[in-house]
Amino acid sequence: MIEARGLVQTFHTGQGKKKTEVRAVDGVDLDVAEGEVVGFLGPNGAGKTTTLRMLTTLLRPTAGSARVAGYDVVTQSEQVRRSIGYVSQVGSTFSGAQAGDEVVDHGMLYGMSRRDATARGQELFEQLDLPGLWKRRPRNMSGGQKRRLDIAMGLVHDPTLVFLDEPTTGLDPQARANLWEHIAGLRERRGATVFLTTHYLDEADALSDRIVIIDQGRIVASDTADNLKAQVAGDLVDLELASDEHVAVARDKLASVAASVQVDGRRVSGRVGRAGRAVPGLLRDLDGAGVLLDSIEVQRPTLDDVFLSLTGRSLRDAEARPEEPDAVGEPEPLETAPVVGTATSLQGADR
């Protein structure tokens, strides 16, 4: 469904002789199979949104090529847009319109008749837990309801591929969990391929068949969440000591089974391979040495640990270079064609 090779996007900052070229995306190769749910991860400024904009034909690549749903994003941009659904991070609803009208209008932008768009929209309202909200205005809907409305707008033309950009940002935990169920159902009920960007690690872990990690404009990992976490060297064993006097002894005992040990006050931690087998013996050694513990925690590797091991910084790290700076000579978007979140029209739509 997605095949990208050597995808590059550059921007220029500053003016005159002080112009600086920034590579927001630097040679991305990417493959997504039909029916796959892919989580696209990376810190702010890593290149996620720029890559997404190129794949959805909103930004012309500086170099490289990409085919989406079987079509070239540059030479066949209209066919790409007809084949995909795109739900942007900021949403695309007009707060003063009726929810049903928003969905119908988007369907008609894709060439659907009013009758077909209405029937399809009402079907989606039932599937996405929006019954009775057809005439409600988005400004009077909850955050979770508005995000489900955004998804309904992205699905009204029955796309084979759905792009979701930070779909649960700003939602409370209950609304997030509810929306997870609907995202998972896109493939189970509709057979859709889903390309998901998110900053929530638990979300990517729960929803994705495969995780793709991008950093500094390059793909640094692509595998299942379990396989990526298995690459991290062992489980994290964290000891909290009852007193300072036993820190050195605990450090030495943990070092006998851990690859590396860190000390922070009365906390001693290290990564231990097969911790389930090693910890009982470690506890016996600590008890025999008279070391008293306030607590012990064993944590399996997380996706954040994966990113930390690959890049030397955390996925949660908010400090990153700007992905899309105020640019001089920024590439123009591709030719206009209907896409969720735009105001473009399609000739021949039956209004």
VENJOWO-V526160 format. One record per residue. N is the residue number from 1. SS is DSSP state (h for helix, s for strand, l for the rest). D_FIRST is the distance of its C-alpha to the first C-alpha in Angstrom with 1 decimal. Layout:
BEGIN
n->{N | N}
ss->{SS | SS}
d_first->{D_FIRST | D_FIRST}
END
This chain:
BEGIN
n->{1 | 2 | 3 | 4 | 5 | 6 | 7 | 8 | 9 | 10 | 11 | 12 | 13 | 14 | 15 | 16 | 17 | 18 | 19 | 20 | 21 | 22 | 23 | 24 | 25 | 26 | 27 | 28 | 29 | 30 | 31 | 32 | 33 | 34 | 35 | 36 | 37 | 38 | 39 | 40 | 41 | 42 | 43 | 44 | 45 | 46 | 47 | 48 | 49 | 50 | 51 | 52 | 53 | 54 | 55 | 56 | 57 | 58 | 59 | 60 | 61 | 62 | 63 | 64 | 65 | 66 | 67 | 68 | 69 | 70 | 71 | 72 | 73 | 74 | 75 | 76 | 77 | 78 | 79 | 80 | 81 | 82 | 83 | 84 | 85 | 86 | 87 | 88 | 89 | 90 | 91 | 92 | 93 | 94 | 95 | 96 | 97 | 98 | 99 | 100 | 101 | 102 | 103 | 104 | 105 | 106 | 107 | 108 | 109 | 110 | 111 | 112 | 113 | 114 | 115 | 116 | 117 | 118 | 119 | 120 | 121 | 122 | 123 | 124 | 125 | 126 | 127 | 128 | 129 | 130 | 131 | 132 | 133 | 134 | 135 | 136 | 137 | 138 | 139 | 140 | 141 | 142 | 143 | 144 | 145 | 146 | 147 | 148 | 149 | 150 | 151 | 152 | 153 | 154 | 155 | 156 | 157 | 158 | 159 | 160 | 161 | 162 | 163 | 164 | 165 | 166 | 167 | 168 | 169 | 170 | 171 | 172 | 173 | 174 | 175 | 176 | 177 | 178 | 179 | 180 | 181 | 182 | 183 | 184 | 185 | 186 | 187 | 188 | 189 | 190 | 191 | 192 | 193 | 194 | 195 | 196 | 197 | 198 | 199 | 200 | 201 | 202 | 203 | 204 | 205 | 206 | 207 | 208 | 209 | 210 | 211 | 212 | 213 | 214 | 215 | 216 | 217 | 218 | 219 | 220 | 221 | 222 | 223 | 224 | 225 | 226 | 227 | 228 | 229 | 230 | 231 | 232 | 233 | 234 | 235 | 236 | 237 | 238 | 239 | 240 | 241 | 242 | 243 | 244 | 245 | 246 | 247 | 248 | 249 | 250 | 251 | 252 | 253 | 254 | 255 | 256 | 257 | 258 | 259 | 260 | 261 | 262 | 263 | 264 | 265 | 266 | 267 | 268 | 269 | 270 | 271 | 272 | 273 | 274 | 275 | 276 | 277 | 278 | 279 | 280 | 281 | 282 | 283 | 284 | 285 | 286 | 287 | 288 | 289 | 290 | 291 | 292 | 293 | 294 | 295 | 296 | 297 | 298 | 299 | 300 | 301 | 302 | 303 | 304 | 305 | 306 | 307 | 308 | 309 | 310 | 311 | 312 | 313 | 314 | 315 | 316 | 317 | 318 | 319 | 320 | 321 | 322 | 323 | 324 | 325 | 326 | 327 | 328 | 329 | 330 | 331 | 332 | 333 | 334 | 335 | 336 | 337 | 338 | 339 | 340 | 341 | 342 | 343 | 344 | 345 | 346 | 347 | 348 | 349 | 350 | 351}
ss->{l | s | s | s | s | s | s | s | s | s | s | s | s | l | l | h | h | h | l | s | s | s | s | s | s | s | s | s | s | s | s | s | l | l | l | l | s | s | s | s | s | l | l | l | l | l | l | h | h | h | h | h | h | h | h | l | l | l | l | l | l | l | s | s | s | s | s | s | l | l | s | s | l | l | l | l | h | h | h | h | h | h | h | s | s | s | s | l | l | l | l | l | l | l | l | l | l | s | h | h | h | h | h | h | h | h | h | h | h | l | l | l | l | h | h | h | h | h | h | h | h | h | h | h | h | h | h | l | l | l | l | l | l | l | l | l | s | h | h | h | l | l | h | h | h | h | h | h | h | h | h | h | h | h | h | l | l | l | l | l | s | s | s | s | s | l | l | l | l | l | l | l | h | h | h | h | h | h | h | h | h | h | h | h | h | h | h | h | h | h | l | l | s | s | s | s | s | l | l | l | h | h | h | h | h | h | h | l | l | s | s | s | s | s | s | l | l | s | s | s | s | s | s | l | h | h | h | h | h | h | l | l | l | l | s | s | s | s | s | s | s | l | l | h | h | h | h | h | h | h | h | h | h | h | h | l | l | l | l | l | s | s | s | s | l | l | s | s | s | s | s | s | l | l | h | h | h | h | h | h | h | h | h | h | h | h | h | h | l | l | l | l | s | s | s | s | s | s | s | l | l | l | h | h | h | h | h | h | h | h | h | l | l | l | l | l | l | l | l | l | l | l | l | l | l | l | l | l | l | l | l | l | l | l | l | l | l | l | l | l | l | l | l | l | l | l | l | l | l | l | l}
d_first->{0.0 | 3.8 | 6.7 | 10.1 | 13.5 | 16.9 | 16.0 | 19.4 | 21.1 | 24.8 | 27.4 | 31.1 | 33.7 | 37.4 | 39.4 | 41.4 | 42.1 | 40.7 | 37.1 | 34.7 | 31.2 | 28.8 | 25.4 | 23.3 | 20.2 | 21.4 | 19.1 | 15.9 | 13.6 | 10.4 | 7.6 | 5.6 | 5.4 | 5.3 | 8.5 | 8.9 | 11.2 | 11.4 | 14.7 | 15.1 | 18.9 | 21.6 | 25.0 | 25.8 | 25.4 | 22.9 | 20.3 | 18.0 | 18.6 | 18.7 | 15.2 | 14.0 | 16.0 | 14.6 | 10.9 | 12.3 | 14.6 | 17.7 | 18.8 | 18.9 | 18.2 | 21.5 | 20.1 | 17.1 | 13.9 | 10.4 | 7.7 | 5.6 | 4.6 | 6.5 | 9.3 | 11.3 | 12.2 | 15.8 | 16.7 | 14.6 | 14.6 | 15.9 | 13.2 | 10.6 | 13.2 | 13.7 | 10.2 | 10.2 | 12.9 | 14.5 | 17.4 | 19.4 | 21.8 | 24.9 | 23.9 | 24.4 | 27.2 | 30.6 | 33.2 | 35.7 | 33.7 | 33.5 | 30.3 | 29.8 | 30.4 | 27.7 | 25.0 | 26.5 | 26.6 | 22.9 | 22.1 | 24.5 | 22.8 | 19.8 | 22.3 | 23.2 | 26.9 | 28.9 | 29.6 | 26.0 | 24.9 | 28.0 | 27.4 | 23.8 | 24.9 | 27.7 | 25.6 | 23.4 | 26.6 | 27.8 | 24.7 | 24.6 | 28.4 | 29.4 | 32.0 | 35.0 | 33.3 | 32.4 | 35.3 | 35.4 | 34.7 | 32.2 | 35.1 | 36.7 | 33.8 | 33.2 | 30.5 | 28.5 | 29.0 | 27.8 | 24.6 | 23.9 | 24.8 | 22.2 | 19.6 | 21.1 | 20.8 | 17.1 | 16.6 | 19.3 | 17.3 | 15.1 | 11.6 | 8.6 | 7.3 | 10.4 | 11.7 | 15.1 | 17.4 | 20.4 | 20.6 | 23.8 | 25.8 | 29.4 | 29.4 | 32.1 | 31.3 | 31.7 | 29.4 | 26.8 | 27.1 | 26.9 | 23.7 | 22.2 | 22.9 | 21.1 | 17.9 | 18.0 | 18.5 | 15.4 | 13.7 | 17.1 | 18.3 | 15.4 | 12.5 | 10.3 | 7.6 | 9.8 | 10.1 | 13.9 | 16.5 | 20.0 | 23.4 | 24.4 | 24.2 | 25.0 | 22.2 | 19.6 | 21.4 | 21.7 | 18.2 | 15.8 | 14.7 | 14.4 | 16.1 | 15.3 | 18.6 | 19.3 | 22.9 | 24.6 | 21.4 | 20.3 | 18.1 | 20.9 | 19.4 | 16.3 | 17.2 | 18.1 | 20.8 | 23.4 | 22.9 | 23.0 | 26.1 | 27.7 | 27.7 | 30.1 | 33.6 | 35.1 | 35.8 | 37.7 | 41.3 | 43.2 | 46.9 | 49.1 | 52.7 | 55.7 | 57.7 | 57.4 | 59.8 | 57.3 | 54.4 | 55.3 | 55.8 | 52.5 | 50.7 | 52.3 | 51.6 | 47.9 | 47.7 | 48.8 | 45.5 | 43.1 | 41.5 | 42.5 | 44.5 | 44.8 | 47.7 | 47.8 | 51.2 | 51.7 | 48.0 | 47.1 | 43.6 | 41.6 | 38.7 | 39.8 | 38.0 | 38.2 | 40.1 | 40.8 | 43.1 | 44.6 | 45.5 | 48.3 | 50.1 | 49.6 | 51.1 | 54.1 | 54.6 | 54.5 | 56.9 | 59.2 | 59.4 | 60.3 | 57.1 | 56.5 | 53.0 | 52.2 | 48.7 | 46.0 | 42.3 | 39.6 | 36.1 | 33.0 | 30.6 | 28.3 | 25.2 | 27.6 | 29.6 | 26.5 | 26.0 | 29.7 | 29.9 | 27.2 | 28.4 | 31.9 | 31.2 | 30.1 | 26.8 | 29.3 | 31.0 | 31.3 | 32.8 | 30.3 | 30.2 | 29.1 | 25.4 | 26.1 | 29.8 | 31.9 | 31.0 | 33.0 | 31.0 | 27.6 | 24.9 | 24.7 | 21.7 | 19.9 | 21.3 | 21.6 | 19.5 | 19.2 | 17.4 | 18.6 | 21.4 | 22.6 | 25.5 | 24.4 | 25.1 | 23.8 | 26.4 | 27.3 | 26.5 | 29.2 | 31.1}
END
